Amino acid sequence: MKVRNSLKSLRSRHRDNRIVRRKGRLYVINKTNRRFKARQG
């Protein structure tokens, strides 16, 4: 999992990426291709 300042660029790398807020943190998750994971905060 990557920790990045900007998640918008990571979300555009795959069409199934989703941005999710959990516990005050922003996450990029992908159900189909699980290597695209990142968090911010």
Secondary structure, DSSP 8 states (H G I E B T S, - for coil): -EE-S--HHHHTTSTT-EEEEETTEEEEE-SSSTT--EEE-
